[in-house]
Amino acid sequence: MKEYQIATEVFGRSAGFDPQADSTVRVQAGRLRVKLAEYYATEGVDDPVIVELPKGSYVLSFRVRGSTGSSPQLVTAAHTEREKKHDLVEHSNRGWAIAVLVLSVLLAAALVASAGLLATSSKTAVTAREPVPAAYRIFWNRFVSGPQEPWVIFSNGPFVGRPETGMRYFNPASDSRAVVLDHYTGVGEVLAVHELDRLFVLLNQQIRVKRGTLFSLDDAKNNDLIFVGSPAENLTLLEIPGTQEFVFQRLDSGPRKGDLGVFNVHPQPGEEKVFLASPSNQPTTEDYAVIGLVPGMDPARSVLILAGTTTIGTQAAAEYVSRQDSLDELLRQMNVSKPNDLGPFEALLRVKVTHGVPVKTNLVAVRTTGH
């Protein structure tokens, strides 16, 4: 029995299941091994036959207590009929061999049933416990109604240096790629992913989480995506369709030269052209963030961008789309009352920050960019 077969037939994964990206089968098999070991160390300590799930295999094995895994007494579910006369009969009569066969069938059935229950029990419990607000159903509909789980891609900017001596952003003009450290992310990104995970539990939907440097364009073509972090660090955003009205760019002149800001491409009367967070040499008290819903590389897929000019703004953007009151405000501004009304849009947020925590978020502007 193969991992792919278990994933598609037991856990309901699609035909495009990738075992390298989805470890569900391996995790559940590991849990089963632990439970079997616990059982035979307690209640089943005197059982004459031990049932095992060998590592690296998804086929049940049976051995008579006292024998080792390499002895001739080891049999698998797939070979029980053929080998029982050579192995089990040496230790028992025909009635005992039949009992073991019945046990193997029942245990295999229990494994399938347990796997199905593990995959659905948490969803059923959440659905029964907490109703989903209308604003959540409207805003997140396209991310919970697709054929596969949406992907959450968080930024992890490249660094050089060492944690104990100091680190800085990688400079492609002067630094060697051989020394790049790409396994760090911001506090805001971590809390944003946590917020989204909590939200999707409420929505009865699983998500897949992946860091930006491991993300590929093939993933972008085939999945609904949620990007957490600005293009300055989530570099994959530079390769796919992004925001067009509120764009992240670095200033090329003036006293804030080099700082990342949000450029207002088509400012409306009374709006600023550039929105900047607090200067980097001062404590952060203000930040700006963008929420963008845009079509994916495959028009049937959707991309949601949650990005701040700092990691704190990114956290605030994720919290904004995860809270009922703020979603109500956003949908009201766009005159959206049902899922089909929600098309591509971009929204700009102003974030007040205290001691590194977003404490207040205001909706500054919204642009609907067509269906």
C-alpha positions, 0 to 999 in steps of 0.5 A, a space after each residue: 500500500 502506497 502513501 499516495 493511495 492512502 492520501 487520496 482514498 482515505 484522507 480525500 486528497 486530490 489526484 495532484 497530492 504531493 507527499 513532499 508538501 503534505 505529510 498527513 499520511 506520515 504523521 497519522 502513521 506515526 501516531 498509529 505506531 505510538 498508540 500501538 506501542 502504548 497499547 502493548 506496553 499496558 493493556 496488551 502486555 499479555 497478548 500473544 500476537 503483536 500487531 505492528 506498522 513497520 517504519 517506512 511501510 504502510 502494511 500491517 505486520 503480525 508477530 507472535 510475542 517473543 519473536 523478533 521482527 526478523 524471524 520467520 514468524 513475521 507476517 504481513 497483511 498482504 501475505 497472511 494467506 500465503 504464509 500462515 501455514 509456514 509461520 502461524 501453524 508452528 505456534 498454534 492450531 488452525 483455529 488460532 490462524 483463523 482468529 489472526 486473519 479475522 483480527 487483521 481484517 478488523 484492524 485494517 478496517 479500523 485503521 481506515 475508519 480511524 483515519 477518516 475520523 481523524 480527518 473530519 472530527 475536528 471540522 465537525 466539532 468546530 462547525 457544531 460549536 461556533 457559527 460562521 459570521 456572514 462577513 467571513 463566509 462572503 470574504 473567504 468564500 473563494 478560499 474555502 470552496 476550491 478543489 484544494 486547500 489554499 496555500 499561505 506563503 510567508 516571507 523569509 527575507 535573505 540575510 547574511 552574517 551570524 546571529 551571535 555577531 550580527 546580521 543584515 539583509 543580503 545584498 546581491 551586488 556584494 554578497 555571495 549567495 553561498 552564505 545566505 541565511 533564508 530561514 528567518 521571518 518576522 514576528 508579524 508574519 508568525 502572528 499573521 499565520 497563527 491568526 489565519 490558522 485560527 480563522 480557517 479552523 472556524 471556516 472548517 478548512 485546512 491550509 498549507 503553509 510554506 515559506 516564500 523561498 521554497 515556493 514555486 511558480 507551479 504552485 502559483 498556477 495551481 492553487 489559491 494563495 495567501 501571501 503574508 509579507 511585502 514584496 521586499 521580503 516575499 520575493 515570489 510576489 515579484 513574479 506573479 500578478 500583484 497590486 496595481 493601485 497601492 504599490 510597494 517601492 523604495 524611495 529613490 530621493 529625499 531624506 527618506 531615500 531607501 525606505 520602503 513606502 506604499 505608493 498611491 498610483 492614482 491618488 484621489 482628491 485629498 489623498 497622499 501620493 506616498 505613505 511611509 511608516 515611522 523612520 527606521 531610526 525611531 521607534 515604530 509608532 505608525 505603519 501602513 499595510 495593503 490588502 489586495 485580492 487579485 486574480 491568480 496566474 490561472 484566472 480560476 484561482 485567487 491571490 490575497 496579499 497581506 503586506 505591511 511596510 514593516 512586519 507589524 503592518 503585515 500582522 495588522 493586515 492579517 488581523 483585519 481580514 480575520 475579525 468580523 467588525 473590520 470585515 464588515 467595514 471593508 465589505 460595506 465600503 465596497 457595497 458587497 453583500 454576497 460572495 459573488 459581489 466580491 471582485 478584485 480590490 486593493 485596500 490601504 490601512 493605517 496602523 497605530 503601533 505601541 511597543 511593537 504591537 498594532 493597537 489600532 487599524 484604520 481603513 484609509 482607501 479602497 479601490 475596486 479593480 474590476 472582475 
